Amino acid sequence: MITLGIECTAHTLGIGIVEDGKIVSNIHDIYRPINEGILPRKAADHHSEVFARVLSENLKKANLKMDEIDLVAFSQGPGIGAPLAVGISGAKYLAARFNKKIIGVNHPYAHIKITEHLTGLKNALVLYVSGGNTQILVNRPKNHHFYHVIGETLDIGIGNLFDTFGRAIGLEYAHGSVLEQLAKNGKYVELPYTVKGMNLVFSGLLTHAEQFAKNGKGKEDLAYSLMETSFAMTCEATERALFLTKKRTVIVCGGVAQNKRLQQMLRTMCEEDNVQFGVAADEFNRDNGAMIAYAGEILYKKFGARPVDYWKPYTNYRIDRMKEVFGKPH
């Protein structure tokens, strides 16, 4: 079975191809806003402009033609409405034009499944950290395709925390990866630390860091302190969930999972607790089409496809609402 996957939830237009679980291509193009956040219309325009090229490059790399694709999978949400609409429109066009089956994929679910696949760690406690969200997840005992959220951010995602602070201190490209480099030369400054059981609150941390920046505190020190504090909070909540669930494995996935300091802290935590730790390569933690294709293949085998008209963008598509979309399996 050959599946084409389209990722389009935010700043990345990613397309990938998976054949029977094997990743055969994974190419993307990123909209990079300068001196501003992600503007939905600009992101959508970018995705529209590069869609045909990215698709063509994937097919060429995989040595395939659209006629040979069996299933078109796309990220249905959660995400930003305008770029999501571009991805779903492209998926629907391809499915209708080439008479292919089509399936929508929950974005966090795709991150989890590609990480399980690449690390070989199944049934793990999942820490999902991205721009728009931060969640601690476990799969349901009777159906591993559905997940419970047992802890999450109560305000903003950890990636948005970094991006917003980056804009506040005047970074031209305010992204977590840029802030990570800035933090390497910083020293610790005490900032608010707020963990509520297995839930997290980041807005107070952001407000204090911004106030310190306005008062002349060094950017490198604040970047370092912001990351150290938010990661410590995240590890505390994850470890509490680990003890509660008695899981023996932990995986981290999502865009912020690329951060090497977070990986180091989680790995140390797991070593101390004598559990396995897994994280995929950066290529599969950033938004990408291969994870959508892989997850789409899994979902299709379990639930089957739906008519083209069934699918629509789902901007607030929580992973614990997947059952509402797919219902019962075959």
C-alpha positions as CSV (number, residue, x, y, z in Angstrom):
1,M,0.0,0.0,0.0
2,I,1.3,3.4,-1.0
3,T,0.1,6.5,1.0
4,L,0.8,10.2,0.2
5,G,0.7,12.4,3.3
6,I,0.1,16.2,3.3
7,E,1.0,18.3,6.4
8,C,-0.4,21.8,6.5
9,T,-1.4,22.8,10.1
10,A,0.8,25.9,10.5
11,H,4.0,27.2,8.9
12,T,5.1,24.0,7.1
13,L,3.8,22.5,3.9
14,G,5.1,19.0,4.1
15,I,4.5,16.1,1.8
16,G,5.7,12.5,2.3
17,I,5.2,9.1,0.9
18,V,5.1,5.8,2.8
19,E,4.9,2.3,1.3
20,D,3.7,-0.4,3.7
21,G,5.2,1.4,6.7
22,K,8.5,2.4,4.9
23,I,9.2,6.1,4.4
24,V,10.2,6.6,0.8
25,S,10.2,10.4,0.6
26,N,9.7,13.3,3.0
27,I,10.1,16.9,1.6
28,H,8.8,20.2,3.0
29,D,8.9,23.9,2.6
30,I,8.5,26.3,5.5
31,Y,6.9,29.8,5.7
32,R,9.3,31.9,7.8
33,P,7.7,35.1,9.1
34,I,10.2,37.9,9.7
35,N,9.5,40.3,12.6
36,E,6.0,39.0,13.1
37,G,4.1,35.8,14.1
38,I,2.4,33.4,11.7
39,L,-0.1,35.3,9.6
40,P,-2.7,32.8,8.4
41,R,-3.2,34.3,5.0
42,K,0.5,34.6,4.3
43,A,1.0,31.0,5.5
44,A,-1.8,29.8,3.2
45,D,-0.4,31.8,0.2
46,H,3.0,30.2,0.8
47,H,1.6,26.7,0.9
48,S,-0.4,27.3,-2.3
49,E,2.7,28.6,-4.1
50,V,4.9,25.6,-3.2
51,F,2.4,22.8,-3.2
52,A,2.9,21.6,-6.8
53,R,6.7,21.7,-6.5
54,V,6.8,19.9,-3.2
55,L,4.4,17.2,-4.5
56,S,6.5,16.8,-7.7
57,E,9.7,16.5,-5.7
58,N,8.3,13.8,-3.5
59,L,7.0,11.8,-6.4
60,K,10.3,12.1,-8.2
61,K,12.3,11.0,-5.2
62,A,10.0,8.0,-4.6
63,N,10.1,7.2,-8.4
64,L,6.3,7.1,-8.4
65,K,3.4,8.7,-10.3
66,M,0.1,9.8,-8.7
67,D,-1.6,6.8,-10.5
68,E,0.4,4.5,-8.3
69,I,-0.7,6.1,-5.0
70,D,-3.4,4.2,-3.2
71,L,-4.4,6.6,-0.4
72,V,-4.2,10.4,0.2
73,A,-3.8,11.4,3.9
74,F,-3.9,14.9,5.2
75,S,-3.6,16.7,8.5
76,Q,-7.1,17.6,9.5
77,G,-6.2,19.6,12.6
78,P,-5.6,21.0,15.1
79,G,-4.1,24.0,13.3
80,I,-4.6,27.4,11.7
81,G,-7.6,27.6,9.5
82,A,-6.2,29.1,6.3
83,P,-3.2,26.8,5.9
84,L,-5.3,23.8,6.9
85,A,-7.7,24.7,4.1
86,V,-4.9,24.7,1.5
87,G,-3.9,21.2,2.6
88,I,-7.3,19.7,2.6
89,S,-8.2,21.3,-0.7
90,G,-5.0,19.9,-2.2
91,A,-5.8,16.4,-0.8
92,K,-9.4,16.5,-2.0
93,Y,-8.3,17.6,-5.5
94,L,-5.8,14.8,-5.8
95,A,-8.2,12.2,-4.5
96,A,-11.0,13.3,-6.9
97,R,-8.6,13.9,-9.9
98,F,-6.9,10.5,-9.6
99,N,-9.8,8.5,-8.0
100,K,-7.9,7.8,-4.7
101,K,-9.2,7.0,-1.2
102,I,-8.8,9.8,1.3
103,I,-8.4,10.0,5.0
104,G,-7.9,12.8,7.6
105,V,-5.3,12.6,10.3
106,N,-5.1,14.2,13.7
107,H,-1.7,16.0,13.8
108,P,-0.6,15.0,17.3
109,Y,-1.6,11.4,16.6
110,A,0.7,11.4,13.6
111,H,3.6,12.7,15.7
112,I,3.0,9.9,18.2
113,K,2.7,7.1,15.7
114,I,5.8,8.0,13.7
115,T,7.8,8.3,16.9
116,E,6.6,4.8,18.0
117,H,7.5,3.4,14.7
118,L,11.0,4.9,14.5
119,T,11.9,4.2,18.2
120,G,10.3,0.8,18.5
121,L,8.6,1.9,21.7
122,K,4.9,1.0,21.9
123,N,2.3,1.7,24.6
124,A,4.5,4.5,26.1
125,L,3.7,7.5,28.2
126,V,3.7,10.3,25.6
127,L,4.9,13.9,26.1
128,Y,3.7,15.9,23.1
129,V,5.3,19.4,22.9
130,S,4.6,21.7,20.0
131,G,3.9,25.3,19.1
132,G,0.2,25.2,19.9
133,N,0.1,22.6,22.6
134,T,1.7,20.7,25.4
135,Q,0.1,17.4,26.5
136,I,0.9,14.2,28.5
137,L,-1.0,11.3,26.9
138,V,-1.7,7.6,27.3
139,N,-3.5,5.4,24.9
140,R,-6.8,3.7,25.9
141,P,-6.5,0.1,27.0
142,K,-9.1,-1.3,24.7
143,N,-8.2,0.7,21.6
144,H,-4.6,2.0,21.2
145,H,-5.7,4.3,18.4
146,F,-7.5,6.6,20.9
147,Y,-5.7,8.6,23.6
148,H,-6.5,10.1,27.0
149,V,-5.0,13.5,27.9
150,I,-3.9,13.2,31.6
151,G,-2.0,16.4,31.7
152,E,-1.7,19.5,29.6
153,T,-1.0,23.2,29.4
154,L,-3.8,25.3,30.8
155,D,-3.0,28.4,28.7
156,I,-0.4,28.4,25.9
157,G,1.7,25.7,24.3
158,I,5.4,25.6,25.2
159,G,6.4,26.4,21.6
160,N,4.2,29.5,21.6
161,L,5.9,30.5,24.9
162,F,9.3,30.5,23.1
163,D,8.0,32.2,19.9
164,T,6.2,34.9,21.7
165,F,9.2,35.7,23.9
166,G,11.4,35.7,20.9
167,R,9.3,38.4,19.3
168,A,9.2,40.4,22.6
169,I,13.0,40.6,22.6
170,G,13.3,41.6,19.0
171,L,14.4,38.4,17.3
172,E,14.0,38.7,13.5
173,Y,12.9,35.1,13.2
174,A,11.3,34.4,16.5
175,H,11.4,30.6,16.7
176,G,12.3,28.1,19.4
177,S,15.4,26.9,17.5
178,V,16.8,30.5,17.4
179,L,16.1,30.9,21.1
180,E,17.8,27.6,21.8
181,Q,21.0,28.9,20.3
182,L,20.7,32.1,22.3
183,A,20.3,30.2,25.5
184,K,23.6,28.3,25.2
185,N,25.5,31.3,26.6
186,G,23.0,32.2,29.3
187,K,23.0,32.1,33.1
188,Y,20.0,31.3,35.3
189,V,17.6,33.9,36.4
190,E,14.8,32.9,38.7
191,L,11.4,32.9,37.0
192,P,7.9,31.7,38.1
193,Y,7.4,27.9,38.2
194,T,3.8,26.7,38.0
195,V,2.8,23.1,37.9
196,K,-0.7,22.0,38.9
197,G,-0.6,18.3,39.4
198,M,0.1,17.1,35.8
199,N,-1.0,20.4,34.2
200,L,1.2,23.3,33.3
201,V,0.8,27.1,33.2
202,F,3.3,29.1,31.1
203,S,1.7,32.6,30.8
204,G,3.1,33.9,34.1
205,L,6.5,32.7,33.2
206,L,6.3,34.5,29.9
207,T,5.0,37.8,31.5
208,H,7.9,37.8,34.0
209,A,10.5,37.1,31.3
210,E,9.1,39.9,29.2
211,Q,9.2,42.3,32.1
212,F,12.8,41.4,32.9
213,A,13.7,42.0,29.3
214,K,12.1,45.5,29.4
215,N,14.2,46.2,32.5
216,G,17.4,45.4,30.7
217,K,18.1,41.9,31.8
218,G,20.3,40.0,29.2
219,K,18.6,38.2,26.4
220,E,20.9,35.2,26.7
221,D,20.2,34.8,30.4
222,L,16.5,35.1,29.9
223,A,16.4,32.7,27.0
224,Y,18.3,30.1,29.1
225,S,16.2,30.6,32.2
226,L,12.9,30.5,30.2
227,M,13.9,27.1,28.7
228,E,15.3,25.7,31.9
229,T,12.2,26.6,33.9
230,S,9.6,25.5,31.4
231,F,11.5,22.2,30.7
232,A,11.8,21.5,34.5
233,M,8.1,22.1,34.9
234,T,7.4,19.8,32.0
235,C,9.6,17.0,33.3
236,E,8.0,17.3,36.8
237,A,4.5,16.8,35.3
238,T,5.7,14.0,33.1
239,E,7.4,12.2,35.9
240,R,4.3,12.4,38.1
241,A,2.3,10.9,35.2
242,L,4.9,8.2,34.9
243,F,4.5,7.2,38.5
244,L,0.7,7.4,38.2
245,T,0.4,5.2,35.1
246,K,3.4,2.9,36.0
247,K,4.5,3.0,32.4
248,R,7.9,1.6,31.6
249,T,8.6,3.8,28.5
250,V,8.4,7.5,27.7
251,I,8.5,9.1,24.3
252,V,8.6,12.8,23.5
253,C,7.4,14.1,20.1
254,G,6.4,17.4,18.4
255,G,8.3,20.4,17.2
256,V,9.8,21.3,20.6
257,A,11.0,17.7,21.0
258,Q,13.9,18.7,18.7
259,N,15.4,20.7,21.6
260,K,18.5,18.9,22.8
261,R,18.3,20.3,26.3
262,L,14.8,19.0,26.8
263,Q,15.9,15.6,25.4
264,Q,18.8,15.5,27.9
265,M,16.6,16.3,30.9
266,L,14.0,13.7,29.9
267,R,16.7,11.1,29.3
268,T,18.2,11.8,32.7
269,M,14.8,11.5,34.3
270,C,14.1,8.2,32.6
271,E,17.5,6.8,33.6
272,E,16.9,7.7,37.2
273,D,13.5,6.0,37.1
274,N,14.8,3.0,35.2
275,V,12.5,3.4,32.3
276,Q,13.1,3.5,28.5
277,F,13.2,6.8,26.7
278,G,12.7,7.5,23.0
279,V,12.7,10.4,20.6
280,A,12.7,10.4,16.8
281,A,15.2,12.2,14.6
282,D,14.5,16.0,14.1
283,E,13.2,15.4,10.6
284,F,10.2,13.6,12.1
285,N,9.6,15.9,15.0
286,R,9.3,19.0,12.9
287,D,6.0,19.0,11.0
288,N,6.3,16.7,8.0
289,G,4.3,14.8,5.5
290,A,5.8,11.3,6.2
291,M,4.2,11.2,9.6
292,I,0.8,12.0,8.1
293,A,1.2,9.3,5.5
294,Y,2.3,6.8,8.1
295,A,-0.6,7.6,10.5
296,G,-3.0,7.7,7.6
297,E,-2.0,4.2,6.6
298,I,-2.6,2.9,10.1
299,L,-6.0,4.6,10.4
300,Y,-7.2,3.4,7.0
301,K,-6.4,-0.2,7.9
302,K,-8.3,0.1,11.1
303,F,-11.2,2.4,10.2
304,G,-11.3,2.5,6.4
305,A,-11.7,5.7,4.3
306,R,-14.6,8.1,4.0
307,P,-16.0,10.0,1.0
308,V,-14.2,13.1,-0.1
309,D,-17.1,15.3,1.1
310,Y,-16.9,13.9,4.6
311,W,-13.7,15.7,5.4
312,K,-13.3,19.3,6.5
313,P,-10.7,21.3,8.5
314,Y,-10.9,20.8,12.2
315,T,-9.0,23.7,13.8
316,N,-9.5,22.6,17.4
317,Y,-9.2,18.9,16.8
318,R,-8.1,17.5,20.2
319,I,-6.5,14.0,20.1
320,D,-9.0,12.8,22.7
321,R,-11.8,13.5,20.2
322,M,-10.6,11.2,17.5
323,K,-13.4,8.7,18.3
324,E,-16.0,11.3,17.3
325,V,-14.4,11.4,13.8
326,F,-13.7,7.7,13.2
327,G,-16.2,5.9,15.4
328,K,-16.0,2.2,15.6
329,P,-13.3,0.2,13.7
330,H,-14.2,-2.4,11.0
